[in-house]
Amino acid sequence: MHDLLLIACAWLAYGAVHSWLAADGVKAWVQRRWSGIAPAYRLVYNGLAALLLIPPLWLTLRSPGEALWHWPGWLAWPAAAIAVAGFVWSLRWYDTGEFLGLRQWRRRDGREHEGFVLSPLHRHVRHPWYSLGLLLLWTRDLNAAWLTTAVALTVYVVIGSRMEERKLIARYGDAYREYMRRVPALIPWPGRHLSPAESQALQQAARIEGQPPLGGANALPTAAAPVAPGQPLHI
């Protein structure tokens, strides 16, 4: 039980730091204080996000135990294949240089240069990368440690996606509210999706309503979000 509590606290700390670094206030403070390194913010942010994954993952992997349940291979393997294929296929709609922070560093500014983009997956769920990640996570054999990790990450995804969407509403207004009304967040649902024509119309409306990032033209980019206002949250 002590190990499980430690794993849960490690993921809680990861989520808190990750969200804090993604906050507009923190990025604006860095912009004011160290404007010369601001173009590297997303690059550093992504690097820290990867490094900070090591402690909770290590705690999870070092906690052996029998699986609480086993997924049949005919279900687990296709689910994993769908998740991986979905990630790879969806990269066509993302500017990976912008998402990683390489493009901002090369052009020496931290401004966003992408608009509101809805890939085919975004027509069915607002956060497809989160959905695919959860599919991959929950369709593996789970011992107590991995179950704790799965629950913690699911809670973080739900809370984090709502925090991201507050920023998107502030930027895209009624266009994004309509998107939220029409498309579910994480789980596809019959009758709740956009046709290609509706997707194009919504993107056009978002371009009309869209405002510059908070903080003006020199503001640092917002956190990656899988409903792509350019970059996926990606996660």
Secondary structure, 3 states (H helix, E strand, C coil): CHHHHHHHHHHHHHHHHHHHHHCHHHHHHHHHHCCCCHHHHHHHHHHHHHHCCHHHHHHHHCCCCCCCECCCHHHHHHHHHHHHHHHHHHHHHCCHHHHHCHHHHHHCCCCCCCCCCCCCHHHCCCCHHHHHHHHHHHCCCECHHHHHHHHHHHHHHHHHHHHHHHHHHHHHCHHHHHHHHHCCCCCCECCECCCHHHHHHHHHHHHHHCCCCCCCCCCCCCCCCCCCCCCCCCC
